[in-house]
Amino acid sequence: MAKDRSSSGFSRRATLGLLGAGLAAPFIRPAAAQAAWPEQTTIPDALKGTGEVRIATFGGTMQETQMKAYFEPFEKISGIKVRAFPGSNPTKIKAMVETGNVEWDMAQLSRGSIMNLQKQGDYFEKIDYSLVDSGVDEAYRFEYGLEMLVWAQVLAYRTDAFKGAAPKGWADFWDTKKFPGERAMVGTSAGGWPELEFALMAAGVPPDKLYPLDIDKGFASYDKIKKDVIKWWDTGAVPIQLLTDREVTMTTVWNGRMAALQAAGVPGEISWSQGLLKRDAWGIPKGAKNKVNAMKFAAYSTMAIPQARVSLGIPYGSVNSKSNEYIPAERLKVLPSAPAIKSQLVNYNYDWWIDNKDTVVTRFNKWLLS
């Protein structure tokens, strides 16, 4: 996956079992091809150590990519063992910190998830930016988290579902006459935030005029699509499986998930137009047993080469400006951080969501039951 992940405010997590090994495999380059990836041969002594670091991820293909891109290399070069746990979730972190049983040293979350939890109390350690590479722009740094991945929440569709023109943008997603079939969108059962931006753009609001979001107008637009949405998903594997099984013709999706679907031969495509540009971040839960090692890994993983390795394994963008030196031009063409794609996306306003999340989510949950 990233947000802030977040995607919305919830962790972009997914279970590998839901996606299926057949769809997961294309993300991981075979051992023979691994040599083609750039290698981080040295690191500052300040990033070396002993012991372990326990990292919660979004699971699935994202975790598989991270294992090859920087978990395994970090172990070898730093002397610190990485233990990865799928299922990162801000609700779990909240419970861990409050009970004093902090089982993770670091978690992949959305910027929004971290900011939202910090508004409620003291749940994360401050980031030691003295360790972080200079190539990481200030825009990706905040007090209690370090952004480590750029991704997009976009429209995806089955290419065999429609004759003629393909859907482009949210007005088409909402047009079930021109583009028939059932849909899937993000829900709130796992702490997600509604895709209100998509509802508003479907209603004609220009992308550059979205924020502050018109909540009433957004829900009026949601009313028009509600009966056609068969699943309000909460893990990244679900929309991919729905497309694979022909249960929907269109869905919202995290862009990186589509590469696996396409590699598996499923006729699916992304429409980048009017997607949301989001970021994932590393957060270190308050009281983490291996806080120092977590800081070291956060710094290592956002160096130029480890960032490039992730982008070569899964089509998410880098937060390190120097990574492009290690990413072939052809690969840059499918990354959401690439200029040609980024220009079609809308910057997700995490600050607005932090201020309005409770109002929108409460209304959304009541709306779903109405």
C-alpha positions in Angstrom: 0.0 0.0 0.0 -0.1 4.5 1.2 -1.7 7.7 3.4 -2.7 10.5 5.5 -2.8 5.3 3.5 -4.1 6.7 4.9 -6.2 5.7 2.4 -8.9 7.1 4.4 -7.9 7.1 8.0 -7.7 3.4 8.3 -4.8 1.2 7.7 -4.4 -0.1 4.2 -4.3 -3.6 5.3 -5.1 -6.8 3.6 -4.9 -10.6 4.2 -2.8 -12.6 1.8 -5.3 -15.4 2.0 -8.1 -13.2 0.6 -6.0 -12.3 -2.4 -4.8 -15.8 -3.1 -1.2 -16.9 -3.8 -1.9 -16.8 -7.5 -2.5 -13.1 -7.5 0.2 -12.4 -4.9 3.1 -14.0 -6.8 3.5 -11.4 -9.6 4.5 -8.7 -7.2 7.6 -10.6 -6.1 10.5 -10.8 -8.5 12.1 -14.2 -8.8 15.5 -14.8 -7.1 17.2 -14.8 -10.5 15.9 -11.3 -11.2 16.6 -9.9 -7.8 20.2 -9.0 -8.9 18.6 -6.4 -11.3 17.4 -4.4 -8.3 19.8 -1.8 -6.9 21.6 -2.9 -3.8 22.2 -0.9 -0.6 25.7 -2.0 0.2 26.5 0.2 3.1 24.6 2.2 5.8 25.7 4.7 8.4 26.9 3.1 11.6 24.1 4.9 13.4 21.6 2.5 11.7 23.4 -0.7 12.8 22.6 -2.6 16.0 21.5 -5.8 17.6 18.2 -7.5 18.7 15.0 -7.2 16.7 12.3 -4.8 15.5 8.7 -5.9 15.2 6.9 -4.3 12.3 3.2 -4.3 11.6 2.3 -4.1 7.9 -0.8 -4.2 5.7 0.0 -7.8 4.9 -0.6 -9.5 1.6 1.5 -8.5 -1.4 2.6 -5.3 0.3 4.3 -7.3 3.0 5.8 -9.7 0.5 7.3 -6.8 -1.4 8.6 -5.2 1.7 10.3 -8.5 2.7 12.4 -8.5 -0.5 12.8 -4.7 -0.8 14.0 -3.8 2.7 13.2 -6.2 5.5 15.7 -8.9 4.4 18.4 -6.5 3.3 18.1 -4.5 6.5 18.6 -7.6 8.6 21.8 -8.5 6.7 23.3 -5.0 6.6 22.3 -3.8 10.1 22.5 -6.8 12.3 18.9 -6.2 13.5 16.3 -9.0 12.9 13.0 -7.9 11.4 9.8 -9.7 12.5 6.8 -8.7 10.3 3.2 -8.9 11.4 0.2 -8.5 8.9 -2.8 -6.6 10.0 -1.6 -3.1 11.1 -4.5 -1.2 12.5 -4.8 2.0 14.6 -7.4 0.5 16.8 -5.0 -2.3 17.8 -2.3 0.2 18.5 -4.6 2.2 20.7 -5.5 -0.9 22.8 -1.8 -1.9 23.0 -0.6 1.4 24.3 -3.5 1.7 26.8 -3.0 -1.7 28.2 0.8 -1.4 28.2 1.1 -4.6 26.1 2.8 -3.0 23.0 3.5 -6.0 20.7 4.7 -3.9 17.8 7.7 -1.6 17.6 6.5 0.1 14.4 3.4 0.1 12.2 2.5 1.0 8.7 -0.4 3.4 8.9 -1.9 6.4 7.1 -0.8 9.8 8.1 -4.4 10.5 9.1 -4.5 7.4 11.4 -1.5 8.7 13.3 -2.7 12.2 13.5 -6.2 11.2 14.6 -4.9 8.9 17.3 -2.5 11.6 18.6 -5.5 14.0 18.9 -7.0 11.5 21.4 -3.9 11.0 23.5 -0.2 10.1 23.5 0.0 7.0 21.3 3.2 7.5 19.3 6.9 8.2 19.8 8.4 11.3 18.2 10.5 10.6 15.1 14.3 11.1 15.4 14.9 13.0 12.2 18.6 13.2 12.7 18.8 9.7 11.3 16.6 10.4 8.2 18.1 10.8 4.7 18.1 14.3 3.2 16.4 13.1 0.1 13.1 12.7 2.0 11.2 16.0 1.4 9.9 18.0 4.4 6.4 17.4 3.1 6.7 13.7 4.1 7.9 14.5 7.6 5.7 15.1 10.6 6.3 14.9 14.4 4.9 11.5 15.1 5.4 9.8 11.8 7.6 9.4 8.7 5.8 8.9 5.4 7.4 6.1 3.5 5.1 5.4 0.5 3.1 7.3 -2.1 0.0 5.6 -3.5 -3.4 6.4 -5.1 -7.0 5.4 -4.4 -8.5 5.1 -7.8 -11.3 3.7 -10.0 -10.7 0.2 -11.4 -12.9 -1.7 -13.8 -13.2 -5.0 -15.8 -12.3 -4.2 -19.4 -14.6 -7.0 -20.6 -17.7 -5.5 -18.9 -18.3 -2.5 -21.2 -18.5 -2.0 -25.0 -17.1 1.2 -26.4 -15.6 3.9 -24.2 -14.0 3.0 -20.9 -15.0 4.7 -17.7 -13.0 7.8 -16.8 -13.7 9.6 -13.5 -16.5 9.4 -10.9 -19.3 10.6 -13.1 -18.9 7.4 -15.1 -18.7 5.3 -11.9 -22.0 6.8 -10.9 -23.5 6.3 -14.4 -24.9 2.7 -14.1 -26.9 3.1 -17.4 -23.9 3.8 -19.6 -21.7 1.5 -17.5 -23.9 -1.2 -16.0 -23.0 -3.6 -13.2 -22.5 -3.7 -9.5 -20.0 -1.6 -7.6 -17.8 -1.7 -4.5 -16.5 1.2 -2.4 -14.7 1.7 0.9 -16.7 1.3 4.1 -16.1 2.1 7.7 -16.2 -1.3 9.5 -12.5 -1.3 10.0 -12.1 2.3 10.8 -12.2 3.6 7.3 -13.2 7.0 6.1 -15.9 7.4 3.4 -14.8 8.3 -0.1 -16.8 11.6 0.0 -14.4 13.2 -2.5 -15.5 10.7 -5.2 -19.2 11.3 -4.4 -18.6 15.1 -4.8 -16.7 14.8 -8.1 -19.4 12.5 -9.4 -21.8 15.4 -8.6 -19.7 17.8 -10.7 -17.5 19.4 -8.1 -14.1 20.3 -9.8 -11.1 18.5 -8.2 -9.4 21.7 -7.3 -12.6 23.0 -5.5 -13.2 19.9 -3.3 -12.0 21.1 0.0 -13.6 21.9 2.3 -15.9 19.1 1.4 -19.6 19.8 1.1 -20.9 17.0 3.3 -24.6 17.4 2.5 -23.9 17.4 -1.2 -21.7 14.4 -0.9 -24.4 12.3 0.8 -26.9 13.4 -1.7 -24.6 12.0 -4.4 -24.1 8.8 -2.4 -27.8 8.3 -2.4 -27.7 7.9 -6.2 -25.2 5.0 -6.1 -26.1 3.2 -2.9 -28.3 0.5 -4.3 -25.6 -0.4 -6.8 -22.8 -0.9 -4.2 -22.9 -4.5 -3.2 -19.8 -4.3 -0.9 -18.4 -1.6 1.3 -14.9 -3.0 1.6 -12.3 -2.6 4.3 -9.2 -4.6 3.2 -7.3 -4.1 0.0 -7.7 -7.7 -1.2 -11.5 -7.5 -1.3 -12.0 -5.3 -4.4 -9.4 -7.3 -6.3 -11.2 -10.5 -5.5 -14.6 -9.0 -6.4 -13.2 -8.0 -9.8 -11.6 -11.4 -10.3 -14.8 -13.2 -9.5 -16.9 -10.9 -11.7 -19.0 -9.8 -8.7 -18.5 -6.2 -9.7 -17.7 -4.4 -12.9 -16.2 -1.3 -11.1 -14.7 -0.6 -7.7 -12.5 1.8 -5.9 -9.1 0.3 -5.2 -5.6 0.9 -4.1 -3.5 1.3 -7.3 -0.8 -1.2 -6.3 -3.3 -4.1 -5.9 -4.1 -3.9 -9.6 -0.7 -5.0 -10.8 -1.2 -8.4 -9.3 -4.7 -8.8 -10.9 -3.4 -7.8 -14.3 -0.4 -10.1 -14.0 -2.8 -13.0 -13.2 -4.5 -12.4 -16.5 -7.7 -10.8 -15.2 -8.9 -8.1 -17.7 -8.8 -5.1 -15.4 -7.6 -1.5 -15.8 -7.1 1.6 -13.7 -8.6 5.0 -14.5 -6.2 7.5 -12.8 -8.4 10.5 -13.5 -9.7 12.1 -10.3 -8.0 9.5 -8.0 -6.8 10.5 -4.6 -3.0 10.8 -3.9 -2.3 9.4 -0.5 0.7 8.4 1.6 1.6 5.7 4.1 3.8 6.4 7.1 5.8 4.6 9.8 4.5 5.2 13.3 6.2 4.0 16.4 3.7 3.1 19.2 4.3 4.8 22.5 6.3 2.4 24.8 7.6 0.2 22.0 10.2 -2.2 23.4 12.6 -1.7 20.5 12.0 2.0 19.8 15.6 2.6 18.9 15.7 -0.2 16.3 12.4 1.1 14.9 13.9 4.5 14.4 16.9 2.9 12.6 14.7 0.9 10.3 12.5 3.9 9.5 15.6 5.8 8.4 16.9 2.9 6.4 13.7 2.2 4.6 13.4 5.8 3.4 16.8 5.9 1.9 16.9 6.2 -1.9 17.8 2.6 -2.8 15.4 0.8 -0.4 12.6 3.1 -1.7 13.4 2.4 -5.3 13.3 -1.4 -4.5 9.8 -1.1 -3.2 8.7 0.8 -6.3 10.3 -1.9 -8.5 8.4 -4.6 -6.6 5.0 -2.9 -6.4 3.7 0.2 -8.3 3.8 2.7 -5.4 5.8 5.9 -5.4 8.9 6.9 -3.5 9.2 9.6 -0.8 12.9 10.0 -1.5 13.7 12.4 -4.3 16.9 10.5 -5.1 15.1 7.2 -5.8 14.3 8.1 -9.4 18.0 7.6 -10.2 17.5 3.9 -9.5 14.1 3.4 -11.2 13.9 2.8 -15.0 11.9 5.3 -17.1 9.4 2.6 -18.0 8.7 1.8 -14.4 8.2 5.5 -13.6 5.3 5.6 -16.0 3.2 3.5 -13.7 4.0 5.1 -10.4 1.6 7.5 -8.8 4.4 9.9 -8.0 5.4 10.2 -11.7 4.5 13.6 -13.1 2.2 12.4 -15.8 0.1 10.4 -13.4 0.4 12.7 -10.4 -1.1 15.5 -12.4 -4.4 13.6 -12.7 -4.7 13.0 -9.0 -6.1 15.0 -6.2 -4.0 15.6 -3.1 -5.8 14.1 -0.2 -6.4 16.7 2.6 -5.7 14.9 5.8 -6.2 18.0 7.9 -9.8 18.4 6.8 -10.5 14.7 7.6 -9.0 14.9 11.0 -11.2 17.8 11.9 -14.4 16.3 10.3 -13.9 12.5 10.5 -16.3 11.9 13.5 -19.1 13.9 11.9 -18.8 12.2 8.5 -18.3 8.7 9.8 -21.2 8.9 12.2 -23.4 10.2 9.4 -22.2 7.5 7.0 -22.9 4.7 9.4 -26.5 6.0 9.9 -26.9 6.5 6.2 -25.9 2.9 5.4 -28.6 1.6 7.8 -31.3 3.9 6.5 
